[in-house]
C-alpha cells in the first residue's frame, strides 16, 4: 500500500490511539521512543493554554531522544482533533498545532476541508477515523490523507462493522494509508490487520493499563481483570455509541443491561463528556490479552515479540 514517508519504516506498524482524558505527554513520548506512533486528544490539555506546554514538551523531548539515539529514532506523534461543532476549542488548538508543525493530525466526528488544508499547509498529514465505507469516501473527498477504520469491538466511539467487511470495502477503491481499530491488543492481531489489507494497527485500550497513562489505578486494574464479556455498547454517555467497561457502569449506579438511548443531537465533547468518562470507563473488546499494568515500553516490547513470532509461524507454514 502507498504510505507517506512519515509512516514508513516504523519498528512496529502501530498507532497508539488518542485516549480521551487518559493520554498525556508522558505516554505519548514513551510510545514514540518505543517505536509506535504516540497520540493524544488536544482536548486532554485543560485549560486550553496547556496544549502549548504539552506540545513543547513532546517535541523537545523527542528531538533530544533523536539526537542521542540516531540509530533508533522515535516514531512520529499525532494529535487528535474533534472537528464536531460542539468543540469550541478547535480553532485555538489548530493554531497551536500549526506552531509546532504537528506531523500527524487525527480528525474525528466530521471531515472538514479547511482543517485538512491547514494541516497540509504546515507539512503534516491527516488521518480521519470512520466507522463505515460511506464516511470513508467523504473523508478522502474532503482531503484526508488516510483513514482509520474503527470496526466493531474498538474502545470508545466504535462502529458495528466487522473489520473484514470494512477493510475489504475500503480497499476496493482506496490504496492510501489505512489503520484498523477494533480489539487489537496482541502481536498476532497486528499481523492479522495487515493480512486483511490494513497498513497499521490502531491500539488504545491496552495502553490504558500502562504506568504512564493518566487513568486511575482502579480503571487500569479493571482493564486487566476484564475481557470481552465485560464490554457494553451504548450511546448514553456522549450521544455517540461507544464501548465501555461494565464494571464502571455498575459502580456509577446504573444497570448496564437496561441503559436508555441518548439523543444523538445532544453530542457533547466538552466538560460534560469529561465528567461522564471520568466515571464511565471506555474500553475495547481486546482487553483479554492484557495481563498486567506495565510501562508503555514493556507493552510495545511484548507486541514486537508476538508480532515477530506470528510472522515466523506464517513463514514456516
C-alpha atoms as a printed R data frame, in Angstrom:
    type eleno elety resid chain resno       x       y      z
1   ATOM     1    CA   UNK     A     1   0.000   0.000  0.000
2   ATOM     2    CA   UNK     A     2   1.085   3.609 -0.521
3   ATOM     3    CA   UNK     A     3   2.384   5.026  2.745
4   ATOM     4    CA   UNK     A     4   3.692   8.583  3.190
5   ATOM     5    CA   UNK     A     5   7.344   8.756  4.279
6   ATOM     6    CA   UNK     A     6   6.440   9.658  7.863
7   ATOM     7    CA   UNK     A     7   4.667   6.320  8.344
8   ATOM     8    CA   UNK     A     8   7.249   4.149  6.613
9   ATOM     9    CA   UNK     A     9   9.819   2.032  8.429
10  ATOM    10    CA   UNK     A    10   8.156   2.050 11.840
11  ATOM    11    CA   UNK     A    11   9.708  -0.620 14.087
12  ATOM    12    CA   UNK     A    12   6.156  -1.834 14.695
13  ATOM    13    CA   UNK     A    13   3.211  -0.917 12.418
14  ATOM    14    CA   UNK     A    14   1.135   0.567 15.238
15  ATOM    15    CA   UNK     A    15  -0.525   3.843 16.140
16  ATOM    16    CA   UNK     A    16  -1.341   4.286 19.807
17  ATOM    17    CA   UNK     A    17  -4.832   5.712 19.659
18  ATOM    18    CA   UNK     A    18  -5.662   9.008 21.398
19  ATOM    19    CA   UNK     A    19  -7.360   8.204 24.705
20  ATOM    20    CA   UNK     A    20  -9.777  10.839 25.986
21  ATOM    21    CA   UNK     A    21  -8.612  12.140 29.400
22  ATOM    22    CA   UNK     A    22  -6.002   9.348 29.645
23  ATOM    23    CA   UNK     A    23  -3.325  10.163 27.042
24  ATOM    24    CA   UNK     A    24  -0.714  12.704 28.123
25  ATOM    25    CA   UNK     A    25   2.762  13.811 27.033
26  ATOM    26    CA   UNK     A    26   4.456  11.182 29.188
27  ATOM    27    CA   UNK     A    27   2.572   8.347 27.486
28  ATOM    28    CA   UNK     A    28   2.968   9.837 24.009
29  ATOM    29    CA   UNK     A    29   6.710  10.248 24.476
30  ATOM    30    CA   UNK     A    30   7.185   6.683 25.698
31  ATOM    31    CA   UNK     A    31   5.121   5.293 22.831
32  ATOM    32    CA   UNK     A    32   7.186   7.193 20.275
33  ATOM    33    CA   UNK     A    33  10.505   6.233 21.877
34  ATOM    34    CA   UNK     A    34   9.413   2.593 21.804
35  ATOM    35    CA   UNK     A    35   8.758   2.820 18.067
36  ATOM    36    CA   UNK     A    36   4.997   3.275 17.677
37  ATOM    37    CA   UNK     A    37   3.115   6.448 16.797
38  ATOM    38    CA   UNK     A    38   2.014   8.077 20.046
39  ATOM    39    CA   UNK     A    39  -1.040  10.284 20.126
40  ATOM    40    CA   UNK     A    40  -3.337  12.264 22.391
41  ATOM    41    CA   UNK     A    41  -6.512  14.356 22.023
42  ATOM    42    CA   UNK     A    42  -5.915  18.101 22.023
43  ATOM    43    CA   UNK     A    43  -8.850  18.359 24.423
44  ATOM    44    CA   UNK     A    44  -6.913  16.466 27.094
45  ATOM    45    CA   UNK     A    45  -4.964  19.659 27.729
46  ATOM    46    CA   UNK     A    46  -7.061  21.667 30.180
47  ATOM    47    CA   UNK     A    47  -7.099  24.628 30.255
48  ATOM    48    CA   UNK     A    48  -6.557  25.164 26.550
49  ATOM    49    CA   UNK     A    49  -3.315  27.047 27.182
50  ATOM    50    CA   UNK     A    50  -1.760  23.824 28.459
51  ATOM    51    CA   UNK     A    51  -1.683  22.398 24.938
52  ATOM    52    CA   UNK     A    52   1.188  24.732 24.045
53  ATOM    53    CA   UNK     A    53   3.176  23.485 27.051
54  ATOM    54    CA   UNK     A    54   2.463  19.867 26.231
55  ATOM    55    CA   UNK     A    55   3.453  20.157 22.575
56  ATOM    56    CA   UNK     A    56   6.659  21.917 23.577
57  ATOM    57    CA   UNK     A    57   7.448  19.068 25.971
58  ATOM    58    CA   UNK     A    58   6.748  16.385 23.360
59  ATOM    59    CA   UNK     A    59   8.671  17.994 20.514
60  ATOM    60    CA   UNK     A    60  11.680  18.957 22.625
61  ATOM    61    CA   UNK     A    61  11.927  15.581 24.358
62  ATOM    62    CA   UNK     A    62  11.651  13.602 21.135
63  ATOM    63    CA   UNK     A    63  14.179  15.866 19.393
64  ATOM    64    CA   UNK     A    64  16.636  15.239 22.228
65  ATOM    65    CA   UNK     A    65  15.994  11.496 22.027
66  ATOM    66    CA   UNK     A    66  16.700  11.518 18.283
67  ATOM    67    CA   UNK     A    67  19.951  13.392 18.794
68  ATOM    68    CA   UNK     A    68  21.072  10.876 21.386
69  ATOM    69    CA   UNK     A    69  19.797   7.786 19.556
70  ATOM    70    CA   UNK     A    70  20.385   8.292 15.807
71  ATOM    71    CA   UNK     A    71  20.327   4.526 15.313
72  ATOM    72    CA   UNK     A    72  16.762   4.186 16.694
73  ATOM    73    CA   UNK     A    73  14.896   7.465 16.271
74  ATOM    74    CA   UNK     A    74  11.490   7.990 17.812
75  ATOM    75    CA   UNK     A    75   8.330   7.383 15.834
76  ATOM    76    CA   UNK     A    76   6.294  10.491 14.943
77  ATOM    77    CA   UNK     A    77   3.465  11.688 17.161
78  ATOM    78    CA   UNK     A    78  -0.124  12.662 16.421
79  ATOM    79    CA   UNK     A    79  -2.715  14.991 17.875
80  ATOM    80    CA   UNK     A    80  -6.406  14.172 17.708
81  ATOM    81    CA   UNK     A    81  -8.844  16.952 16.879
82  ATOM    82    CA   UNK     A    82 -12.596  16.593 17.391
83  ATOM    83    CA   UNK     A    83 -13.951  18.601 14.462
84  ATOM    84    CA   UNK     A    84 -17.598  18.357 15.518
85  ATOM    85    CA   UNK     A    85 -19.330  21.703 16.056
86  ATOM    86    CA   UNK     A    86 -19.522  21.078 19.807
87  ATOM    87    CA   UNK     A    87 -15.739  21.540 20.079
88  ATOM    88    CA   UNK     A    88 -15.401  25.253 20.755
89  ATOM    89    CA   UNK     A    89 -11.611  24.948 21.087
90  ATOM    90    CA   UNK     A    90 -10.882  23.692 17.584
91  ATOM    91    CA   UNK     A    91  -9.600  26.968 16.128
92  ATOM    92    CA   UNK     A    92  -7.346  27.639 19.105
93  ATOM    93    CA   UNK     A    93  -5.993  24.107 19.198
94  ATOM    94    CA   UNK     A    94  -5.303  24.072 15.453
95  ATOM    95    CA   UNK     A    95  -3.272  27.268 15.804
96  ATOM    96    CA   UNK     A    96  -1.142  25.624 18.484
97  ATOM    97    CA   UNK     A    97  -0.669  22.544 16.310
98  ATOM    98    CA   UNK     A    98   0.444  24.816 13.465
99  ATOM    99    CA   UNK     A    99   3.010  26.469 15.760
100 ATOM   100    CA   UNK     A   100   4.644  23.096 16.441
101 ATOM   101    CA   UNK     A   101   4.021  21.673 12.955
102 ATOM   102    CA   UNK     A   102   2.413  18.559 14.382
103 ATOM   103    CA   UNK     A   103   3.354  15.798 11.929
104 ATOM   104    CA   UNK     A   104   0.092  13.810 12.101
105 ATOM   105    CA   UNK     A   105  -3.393  15.075 12.922
106 ATOM   106    CA   UNK     A   106  -6.148  12.549 13.586
107 ATOM   107    CA   UNK     A   107  -9.577  14.025 12.939
108 ATOM   108    CA   UNK     A   108 -12.788  12.644 14.397
109 ATOM   109    CA   UNK     A   109 -16.545  13.198 14.169
110 ATOM   110    CA   UNK     A   110 -16.728  15.022 10.877
111 ATOM   111    CA   UNK     A   111 -14.423  15.588  7.901
112 ATOM   112    CA   UNK     A   112 -13.554  19.215  7.121
113 ATOM   113    CA   UNK     A   113 -11.672  20.529  4.127
114 ATOM   114    CA   UNK     A   114 -10.431  23.626  5.963
115 ATOM   115    CA   UNK     A   115  -8.849  21.530  8.709
116 ATOM   116    CA   UNK     A   116  -7.162  19.227  6.186
117 ATOM   117    CA   UNK     A   117  -5.843  22.194  4.213
118 ATOM   118    CA   UNK     A   118  -4.453  23.807  7.360
119 ATOM   119    CA   UNK     A   119  -2.526  20.654  8.280
120 ATOM   120    CA   UNK     A   120  -1.168  20.288  4.754
121 ATOM   121    CA   UNK     A   121  -0.034  23.936  4.832
122 ATOM   122    CA   UNK     A   122   2.449  23.187  7.621
123 ATOM   123    CA   UNK     A   123   3.541  19.871  6.076
124 ATOM   124    CA   UNK     A   124   1.509  17.459  8.197
125 ATOM   125    CA   UNK     A   125  -0.799  14.630  7.190
126 ATOM   126    CA   UNK     A   126  -4.374  13.923  8.240
127 ATOM   127    CA   UNK     A   127  -5.790  10.553  9.205
128 ATOM   128    CA   UNK     A   128  -9.558  10.552  9.653
129 ATOM   129    CA   UNK     A   129 -11.382   7.938 11.690
130 ATOM   130    CA   UNK     A   130 -14.521   6.438 10.217
131 ATOM   131    CA   UNK     A   131 -16.993   3.660 11.056
132 ATOM   132    CA   UNK     A   132 -18.257   2.802  7.568
133 ATOM   133    CA   UNK     A   133 -17.383   2.981  3.887
134 ATOM   134    CA   UNK     A   134 -19.688   5.959  3.238
135 ATOM   135    CA   UNK     A   135 -17.857   8.148  5.748
136 ATOM   136    CA   UNK     A   136 -14.526   6.870  4.417
137 ATOM   137    CA   UNK     A   137 -15.312   8.169  0.924
138 ATOM   138    CA   UNK     A   138 -16.399  11.542  2.291
139 ATOM   139    CA   UNK     A   139 -13.175  11.896  4.285
140 ATOM   140    CA   UNK     A   140 -10.955  11.265  1.277
141 ATOM   141    CA   UNK     A   141 -13.075  13.530 -0.933
142 ATOM   142    CA   UNK     A   142 -12.528  16.325  1.571
143 ATOM   143    CA   UNK     A   143  -8.768  15.899  1.541
144 ATOM   144    CA   UNK     A   144  -7.794  13.464  4.280
145 ATOM   145    CA   UNK     A   145  -4.563  11.605  3.506
146 ATOM   146    CA   UNK     A   146  -5.529   8.359  5.175
147 ATOM   147    CA   UNK     A   147  -8.202   6.535  7.125
148 ATOM   148    CA   UNK     A   148  -8.615   4.858 10.472
149 ATOM   149    CA   UNK     A   149 -11.257   2.152 10.186
150 ATOM   150    CA   UNK     A   150 -12.927   1.917 13.590
151 ATOM   151    CA   UNK     A   151 -14.520  -1.509 13.484
152 ATOM   152    CA   UNK     A   152 -16.681  -3.453 15.911
153 ATOM   153    CA   UNK     A   153 -15.037  -4.061 19.259
154 ATOM   154    CA   UNK     A   154 -12.959  -0.885 19.354
155 ATOM   155    CA   UNK     A   155 -12.815   1.155 22.526
156 ATOM   156    CA   UNK     A   156 -14.591   4.467 22.865
157 ATOM   157    CA   UNK     A   157 -16.698   5.596 19.896
158 ATOM   158    CA   UNK     A   158 -16.740   2.367 17.906
159 ATOM   159    CA   UNK     A   159 -18.696   1.215 14.884
160 ATOM   160    CA   UNK     A   160 -20.523  -2.052 14.361
161 ATOM   161    CA   UNK     A   161 -18.914  -3.250 11.121
162 ATOM   162    CA   UNK     A   162 -16.788  -6.385 11.023
163 ATOM   163    CA   UNK     A   163 -13.162  -5.443 10.312
164 ATOM   164    CA   UNK     A   164 -13.176  -7.964  7.448
165 ATOM   165    CA   UNK     A   165 -16.078  -6.189  5.744
166 ATOM   166    CA   UNK     A   166 -14.903  -2.654  6.485
167 ATOM   167    CA   UNK     A   167 -11.315  -3.084  5.284
168 ATOM   168    CA   UNK     A   168 -12.379  -5.058  2.207
169 ATOM   169    CA   UNK     A   169 -14.859  -2.395  1.113
170 ATOM   170    CA   UNK     A   170 -12.399   0.450  1.627
171 ATOM   171    CA   UNK     A   171  -9.602  -1.338 -0.216
172 ATOM   172    CA   UNK     A   172 -11.804  -1.714 -3.295
173 ATOM   173    CA   UNK     A   173 -11.269   1.984 -4.038
174 ATOM   174    CA   UNK     A   174  -8.578   3.363 -1.687
175 ATOM   175    CA   UNK     A   175  -4.917   2.321 -1.670
176 ATOM   176    CA   UNK     A   176  -3.621   5.008  0.703
177 ATOM   177    CA   UNK     A   177  -2.757   4.790  4.408
178 ATOM   178    CA   UNK     A   178  -5.239   2.667  6.331
179 ATOM   179    CA   UNK     A   179  -5.137   1.832 10.028
180 ATOM   180    CA   UNK     A   180  -7.514  -0.644 11.635
181 ATOM   181    CA   UNK     A   181  -9.012  -0.297 15.103
182 ATOM   182    CA   UNK     A   182 -11.006  -2.914 16.972
183 ATOM   183    CA   UNK     A   183  -9.947  -5.446 19.605
184 ATOM   184    CA   UNK     A   184  -6.235  -5.290 18.749
185 ATOM   185    CA   UNK     A   185  -4.044  -5.955 21.774
186 ATOM   186    CA   UNK     A   186  -1.562  -8.607 20.616
187 ATOM   187    CA   UNK     A   187   1.126  -9.034 18.008
188 ATOM   188    CA   UNK     A   188  -0.953 -11.692 16.297
189 ATOM   189    CA   UNK     A   189  -3.798  -9.204 15.876
190 ATOM   190    CA   UNK     A   190  -1.414  -6.613 14.397
191 ATOM   191    CA   UNK     A   191  -0.339  -9.099 11.737
192 ATOM   192    CA   UNK     A   192  -3.964 -10.084 11.136
193 ATOM   193    CA   UNK     A   193  -4.836  -6.436 10.490
194 ATOM   194    CA   UNK     A   194  -2.126  -6.289  7.836
195 ATOM   195    CA   UNK     A   195  -3.254  -9.589  6.322
196 ATOM   196    CA   UNK     A   196  -6.723  -8.096  5.847
197 ATOM   197    CA   UNK     A   197  -5.274  -5.137  3.966
198 ATOM   198    CA   UNK     A   198  -4.586  -2.508  6.616
199 ATOM   199    CA   UNK     A   199  -1.172  -0.879  6.832
200 ATOM   200    CA   UNK     A   200  -1.227  -0.227 10.559
201 ATOM   201    CA   UNK     A   201  -2.937  -1.386 13.723
202 ATOM   202    CA   UNK     A   202  -4.593   1.230 15.919
203 ATOM   203    CA   UNK     A   203  -4.308   0.234 19.580
204 ATOM   204    CA   UNK     A   204  -5.895   2.052 22.504
205 ATOM   205    CA   UNK     A   205  -7.298   0.004 25.374
206 ATOM   206    CA   UNK     A   206  -4.087  -1.928 26.065
207 ATOM   207    CA   UNK     A   207  -2.290   1.378 26.674
208 ATOM   208    CA   UNK     A   208  -4.770   2.311 29.417
209 ATOM   209    CA   UNK     A   209  -3.129  -0.351 31.579
210 ATOM   210    CA   UNK     A   210   0.299   1.270 31.408
211 ATOM   211    CA   UNK     A   211   2.147   3.125 34.125
212 ATOM   212    CA   UNK     A   212   2.283   6.355 32.115
213 ATOM   213    CA   UNK     A   213  -1.434   6.507 31.312
214 ATOM   214    CA   UNK     A   214  -3.436   9.146 33.164
215 ATOM   215    CA   UNK     A   215  -6.062   6.692 34.425
216 ATOM   216    CA   UNK     A   216  -6.909   5.742 37.973
217 ATOM   217    CA   UNK     A   217  -5.403   2.616 39.469
218 ATOM   218    CA   UNK     A   218  -8.922   1.160 39.658
219 ATOM   219    CA   UNK     A   219  -9.506   1.775 35.945
220 ATOM   220    CA   UNK     A   220  -6.231   0.146 34.999
221 ATOM   221    CA   UNK     A   221  -6.938  -2.878 37.188
222 ATOM   222    CA   UNK     A   222 -10.417  -3.265 35.710
223 ATOM   223    CA   UNK     A   223  -8.822  -3.423 32.248
224 ATOM   224    CA   UNK     A   224  -6.554  -6.220 33.496
225 ATOM   225    CA   UNK     A   225  -9.378  -8.107 35.210
226 ATOM   226    CA   UNK     A   226 -11.925  -7.832 32.383
227 ATOM   227    CA   UNK     A   227 -12.482  -9.438 28.994
228 ATOM   228    CA   UNK     A   228 -14.819  -9.044 26.026
229 ATOM   229    CA   UNK     A   229 -17.814 -10.218 28.077
230 ATOM   230    CA   UNK     A   230 -17.402  -7.097 30.210
231 ATOM   231    CA   UNK     A   231 -17.879  -4.561 27.402
232 ATOM   232    CA   UNK     A   232 -21.152  -2.656 26.972
233 ATOM   233    CA   UNK     A   233 -22.075  -0.743 23.796
234 ATOM   234    CA   UNK     A   234 -24.145   2.399 24.463
235 ATOM   235    CA   UNK     A   235 -24.704   5.975 23.275
236 ATOM   236    CA   UNK     A   236 -25.968   7.185 26.657
237 ATOM   237    CA   UNK     A   237 -22.844   8.962 27.814
238 ATOM   238    CA   UNK     A   238 -21.905  11.225 24.870
239 ATOM   239    CA   UNK     A   239 -24.681  10.802 22.327
240 ATOM   240    CA   UNK     A   240 -22.447   8.602 20.136
241 ATOM   241    CA   UNK     A   241 -22.312   4.828 20.541
242 ATOM   242    CA   UNK     A   242 -19.207   3.556 22.248
243 ATOM   243    CA   UNK     A   243 -17.804   0.628 24.219
244 ATOM   244    CA   UNK     A   244 -17.464   0.854 27.987
245 ATOM   245    CA   UNK     A   245 -16.468  -1.326 30.919
246 ATOM   246    CA   UNK     A   246 -19.476  -2.966 32.529
247 ATOM   247    CA   UNK     A   247 -17.945  -2.664 35.999
248 ATOM   248    CA   UNK     A   248 -17.665   1.121 35.746
249 ATOM   249    CA   UNK     A   249 -21.315   1.399 34.737
250 ATOM   250    CA   UNK     A   250 -22.339  -0.712 37.724
251 ATOM   251    CA   UNK     A   251 -20.146   1.390 40.029
252 ATOM   252    CA   UNK     A   252 -21.935   4.504 38.771
253 ATOM   253    CA   UNK     A   253 -25.233   3.053 39.974
254 ATOM   254    CA   UNK     A   254 -26.583   2.153 36.529
255 ATOM   255    CA   UNK     A   255 -27.850  -1.120 35.124
256 ATOM   256    CA   UNK     A   256 -25.624  -1.962 32.124
257 ATOM   257    CA   UNK     A   257 -28.324  -4.235 30.723
258 ATOM   258    CA   UNK     A   258 -31.012  -1.527 30.775
259 ATOM   259    CA   UNK     A   259 -29.360   1.685 29.646
260 ATOM   260    CA   UNK     A   260 -31.630   4.215 27.907
261 ATOM   261    CA   UNK     A   261 -30.847   5.631 24.476
262 ATOM   262    CA   UNK     A   262 -29.427   9.148 24.286
263 ATOM   263    CA   UNK     A   263 -30.396  11.861 21.817
264 ATOM   264    CA   UNK     A   264 -27.579  11.955 19.213
265 ATOM   265    CA   UNK     A   265 -28.282  15.650 18.579
266 ATOM   266    CA   UNK     A   266 -27.011  16.385 22.091
267 ATOM   267    CA   UNK     A   267 -23.458  15.202 21.443
268 ATOM   268    CA   UNK     A   268 -21.063  16.791 23.925
269 ATOM   269    CA   UNK     A   269 -17.288  16.556 23.992
270 ATOM   270    CA   UNK     A   270 -16.597  19.370 26.414
271 ATOM   271    CA   UNK     A   271 -16.867  19.366 30.192
272 ATOM   272    CA   UNK     A   272 -19.964  17.172 30.289
273 ATOM   273    CA   UNK     A   273 -18.300  14.378 28.369
274 ATOM   274    CA   UNK     A   274 -15.177  14.638 30.500
275 ATOM   275    CA   UNK     A   275 -17.249  14.199 33.630
276 ATOM   276    CA   UNK     A   276 -19.044  11.208 32.123
277 ATOM   277    CA   UNK     A   277 -15.834   9.489 31.029
278 ATOM   278    CA   UNK     A   278 -14.205  10.122 34.383
279 ATOM   279    CA   UNK     A   279 -16.692   7.677 35.924
280 ATOM   280    CA   UNK     A   280 -17.743   5.611 32.888
281 ATOM   281    CA   UNK     A   281 -14.631   3.966 31.537
282 ATOM   282    CA   UNK     A   282 -14.148   3.284 27.840
283 ATOM   283    CA   UNK     A   283 -12.573   0.059 26.628
284 ATOM   284    CA   UNK     A   284 -12.450  -2.187 23.593
285 ATOM   285    CA   UNK     A   285 -13.096  -5.905 23.434
286 ATOM   286    CA   UNK     A   286  -9.463  -6.945 23.053
287 ATOM   287    CA   UNK     A   287  -8.509  -6.489 26.706
288 ATOM   288    CA   UNK     A   288  -8.439 -10.217 27.398
289 ATOM   289    CA   UNK     A   289  -4.843 -10.044 26.139
290 ATOM   290    CA   UNK     A   290  -3.864  -7.531 28.841
291 ATOM   291    CA   UNK     A   291  -2.340  -9.343 31.822
292 ATOM   292    CA   UNK     A   292  -0.983  -6.564 33.988
293 ATOM   293    CA   UNK     A   293  -0.176  -2.880 34.373
294 ATOM   294    CA   UNK     A   294   3.255  -2.305 32.804
295 ATOM   295    CA   UNK     A   295   5.359   0.547 31.404
296 ATOM   296    CA   UNK     A   296   4.363   1.520 27.869
297 ATOM   297    CA   UNK     A   297   7.773   0.435 26.588
298 ATOM   298    CA   UNK     A   298   7.216  -3.029 28.046
299 ATOM   299    CA   UNK     A   299   3.833  -3.304 26.348
300 ATOM   300    CA   UNK     A   300   5.347  -2.345 22.998
301 ATOM   301    CA   UNK     A   301   8.184  -4.834 23.541
302 ATOM   302    CA   UNK     A   302   5.602  -7.602 24.104
303 ATOM   303    CA   UNK     A   303   3.746  -6.618 20.951
304 ATOM   304    CA   UNK     A   304   7.002  -6.682 18.972
305 ATOM   305    CA   UNK     A   305   7.859 -10.180 20.227
306 ATOM   306    CA   UNK     A   306   4.400 -11.504 19.447
307 ATOM   307    CA   UNK     A   307   4.355  -9.847 16.027
308 ATOM   308    CA   UNK     A   308   7.730 -11.348 15.120
309 ATOM   309    CA   UNK     A   309   6.627 -14.781 16.341
310 ATOM   310    CA   UNK     A   310   3.396 -14.576 14.341
311 ATOM   311    CA   UNK     A   311   5.296 -13.662 11.184
312 ATOM   312    CA   UNK     A   312   7.727 -16.519 11.772
313 ATOM   313    CA   UNK     A   313   4.876 -19.021 12.184
314 ATOM   314    CA   UNK     A   314   3.302 -17.794  8.976
315 ATOM   315    CA   UNK     A   315   6.596 -18.140  7.098
316 ATOM   316    CA   UNK     A   316   7.116 -21.687  8.388
317 ATOM   317    CA   UNK     A   317   3.583 -22.640  7.489
